[in-house]
Amino acid sequence: MTEINRLDSGGNIDRTQKITFTFNGKSYTGYQGDTVASALLASGVNIVARSFKYRRPRGIMAAGVEEPNAVLQLGKYEATQVPNILATQQEIYEGLTCRSVTGWPSCDVDFGGLIGRFMGKMLPPGFYYKTFMKPAFLWHTYEKYIRKAAGLGRSPKESDADRYDHVHHNIDVLIVGAGPAGLIAATRLSAANVRIMLAEETTEMGGSLLSSQQDINGKDAKVWVKAALKDLQANPDVRLLTRATVNGFHDHNFVTVNERVTDHLAEKAPTGQARQILHKVRCKWIILASGAHERPLVFGNNDVPGCMTASAISTYIHRYGVIPGSRLVLMTNNDNAYHTAIDWYQCGRTVIAVVDTRPNPEGKIVQKVREMGINVFAGKAVIDVRGRNRVTGVVIADIEPSGQAVMGMLTTLDCDTVASSGGWSPVVHLSCHTGCRPKWREDIQAFVPGSHRENILFAGSVNGHYDLANCLQEAVNCADQIILNESLTVQEVLGDFKVESALEEPIMPLFSIPHTKPVMQSPKQFVDFQNDVTVSAIDLAVREGFHSIEHVKRYTVMGFGTDQGKLGNINGMAIVANALDKSIPEVGTTTFRPNYTPVAFGTIVGRYRNQLFDPERYTAMHRWHCDNGALFEDVGQWKRPWYFQAYPGEKMQDALNRECLAVRQSVGIMDASTLGKIDIQGKDAREFLGRVYTNAWAKLAVGKCRYGVMCNEDGMVFDDGVTACLAEQHFLMTTTTGGAAKVLEWLELFHQTEWPELDVYFNSVTDHWATIAINGPNARKLLSELCEGIDLDKDKFKLMDWRQGIVAGVPARVFRISFTGELSFEINVQANYGMHVWKALQVAGKKYKLTPYGTETMHVLRAEKGFIIAGQDTDGSVTPLDLGMDWCLSNKKSFSYIGKRGMARSDCLRKGRKQLVGIQTKSKEVMIPEGSQAVDNPYQPLPLEALGHITSSYFSANLNQSIAMGFIKDGFNRMGDTVYYPQPDGTIITAEICSPVFYDPNGDKQHVE
Amino acid sequence: MIQMVTSNMLNDTQHPDEKNTIKPALYALMDQCTSGDVAMESPVVHTAIANDGIQNNGIKVVEEAFLSHLVIRGNVNDQDFISAIETAASMRLPEKLQTSQGAHATIYWVSPDEWLIATNKDAFETEANLREKLSGHYALVNVSGGQTRLLLSGSNSHRLLHAASPYDFHLSNFPVGKVITTVFARAQALIHRKSIDEWELIIRRSFSDYLALWIEDFIISC
């Protein structure tokens, strides 16, 4: 297709680099530097989308981020699909493939268009609440098709082929927007030895100056931009970012900036490069120079392709050398838009007329346009547009000076393009992100940033300073304010400027053009193009009682598209205000939340996907586990072997049975390195232990270990473990795997805030020691083969003793402690030797059929013995008394202990508390699901009175029956009673209350020869 | 019934035994290294950083494996503590956020009452030497197996840090000799600027596979 709308010269495109791309299956050309939008306009493409409700053809309206229609699904391959890309932002590259997200199944031949008329009836304002409501079960079907037809794009089904990154910045000043204000502020600050970031959303710095014909310092503005950029680039403390959208302004001047690094280069980022970077910027100051978006006027059939904002046309002419039509009608309520008529005229194409809604415009630029011989109709407006797939003409009429009604005769003008300008809306979004409301300025008919708390300054048109001289001066003032506040020394005064002030006549407060017919019968006048919200829809919402702008927005879905109503929201508010006969500020302001534009999930995620999503903590023996069939369980961030498959495909229960039997019959080996280990030193260490544990520690001798329970102040158990006395003032505490950090923090908290007078230090040594537990009747025999320097005799090295010696040639501390009820040793060696000792044990253990086992077997074995797991059998509402662990409470301590008072509360001592007991099913093979609730009578009237839940439930291969622990109200006094566990499937499991110690109740197994 | 069983765990009766009872001492000093020929595995042994390290485009990371790491705890207002450390180590105890460098060791400030000494000398001898000089309230903990030191170097090394951590690594805020402990990727690291383009990272053993993967992911794509 030829580029019929490409000008012979001009535009910042590389005409030597011709690029071919595909849009909706058709091939088009453009040049390096074109956006999809500029290239499509150059080729004379009118329709880029179908509208949401009415299926009307839509064209490109704007040139930037405010574009509501030209929304693309990008990507040739499944893995590179990207939804909701704006044609006005996406630069073309060779082979780019995209299609409209709207207009399923196609935007040119859209069967929706045929049904558009009644679709509109089915989808009135508030349709979510009105139609498709019945029958309710069909909603999911309706929704699927509504969403598909609505065209919200789709996410890829394959995982993203690209890489994304996050980069942190700590800087002094972030300048948002590299238009005239941003550039001059950066220039002025660059002499002050501060770290600056200048972030520009588009591909090129310069903003409005790139399509301006004004001079700065007597030279073309573009020359000034070039010179300023050259100086800034030379400064190592200035970071310049293009294609970088400042999307979120968060508390404490934390700002997120989304840089599209390679989106303009190819489908997939070049090898090794991140496709997008999320810059996380922490800055002392922000200068917000984000500029303003031109808003269109609202008039009949204002969505026909060929209707555009005035400034967009100028941008296409100046930056891309593209003129999107032949015959222009320009409607405006202000002076500024006249520049577009001049630009169009200077391209040698016809300006049919400028239609100015003001009764008597006499500004300098109006005179200039008149002198060019262009028709200027004053006090008139375009009330309707002719054409369906492209503008063919407009209907104009006189309007009252108030703008409320049409007067006189209607005239039709032939044209193919309608530009409109209703003034400018400052891009106040970022200033709102931290909760500040914008304020209305009557003189410029726009919201400007409101009051603010953080160090944020505003410069240029975002603050309503549209005139270049004022804009530059405000930016210079911002820079100077920072220099003054921070007492910075400036080497050289930069950024002085000379600009001729272009005096403009005031804007007319007009947003929506009246029609000869009443609102409900007039041609459709669109306010929000992406969501098909019309003036009559807003009118209806108001008549139905929605008077707050927040309600109107939600009812009509105005501003709810991917464009977030950048073009239409202010017009919509003005229409609501008009309908309610209120002023705009009385109707309210809308506010904005991050993000300013949609951000790809990949960018938010950055590197933190797959294995990097969350740290996996490994022990020193992890590789062995992987190589020997371990399946892993997450415990906190640790990966612990859950069970080991003896052969691929071994069933879990088979593996557990095998492991459980091996431990009880011979010997098993487990990696216990993940248990938290805290080294405690100091003369008051023993006293401190006595205060944080419920039991006594005063007499624990060197060489001994003791089990302890820790409670919160409320008396509820929160962790447990064994602590060894290493020396008079030196202890080693173990905690649960998941509780390690919490316990260390708990100890520090009480030491630092309650008992700073105690001389004690706590240090984590969890990672320093590799811990290997060997359990089973043959454990001693196995250990004796590798152990030197420890007398392993059962009376010399007793249960709850620890000894130092050599294991497999490595210095070790060996603890005779048991969580399985078997003869057990826990070997601690410096972790660098962990793998060596583990492997040596495997070799020596062959003759005992040494079996590695994981956490699940450990759980079964401890449950056979009735040992609790803090966090599984406790839930923060259980005292040691509820667990039957009154033996663990010491009342002889001179100082209290944490939880003592809490568990003495009357509620903790009352009768009928839930107590932990064993539960034995009547049918021994039946397992009760954990969490099941016990009842006395399953046939009692609802609601059933629950007695307590099952906390642990396993099948014990050693006992060849199911075992369980659980809470039962007053359980200690109900041994032998029958209780029932009703299940969701209607069955009822019958069980008996028993002791939680199912295996070896006398503890003989721990003392085998 | 529960009481009967579990009280076995609490067996507290002491059976004094001349041969086996540990000699009374205030602190349990233990030589944890073997003199024998025993395979040691550093925390990053199974990662790309092992052996010669990993490098690309002006960033290099190598491990300085098997150093002795000792945590020192004590009170900065206790002059005896400070002079004992300084005499024993023949090094200054660094001020807040600083390091001090000796011929065989670096001492890193970690927190107001905590330092880390990393040395290529034997951990046991170093600890014994320090304990000999120290008295009063202090703690020394051998953590050599629990962490390792990486050396990050190269003209682009700061880029890796800026991706990994929100901290400000600009020379004006992070001069040579400074040390911090901060978030690094989704774990933590002690970070010391050894020279303009050289950074020491001390990471925990259990997080080292994750961090090595992260570092590798960054370096191959930088």
Interface residues (C-beta under 8 A of the other chain):
Chain A: R163 D165 H166 V167 H168 H169 N170 R195 G272 Q273 A274 K280 R282 R607 Y608 Q611 L612 D614 P615 E616 R617 Y618 T619 A620 H622 R623 W638 T674 D679 Q681 G682 K683 N695 K699 L700 A701 V702 G703 K704 R706 Y707 L726 A727 E728 Q729 H730 D759 Y761 N763 S764 V765 T766 D767 H768 W769 A770 D791 D795 K796 F797 K798 L799 M800 D801 R803 Q804 I806 A808 G809 V810 P811 R813 I817 S818 V829 Q830 A831 N832 Y833 G834 M835 H836 K865 G866 F867 G884 M885 D886 W887 C888 S995 P996 V997 P1001 N1002 G1003 Q1006
Chain B: M1 I2 Q3 M4 V5 T6 S7 N8 M9 L10 N11 D12 Q14 H15 D17 K19 N20 T21 I22 P24 A25 L26 Y27 A28 M30 D31 Q32 C33 T34 G36 V38 A39 M40 E41 S42 P43 H46 F66 V71 R73 D113 H137 Y138 A139 L140 V141 N142 V143 S144 G145 G146 Q147 R159 H162 A163 S165 P166 Y167 D168 H170 N173 A185 R186 A187 R204 R205 S206 F207 D209 Y210 L211 L213 W214 D217 F218 I220 S221 C222
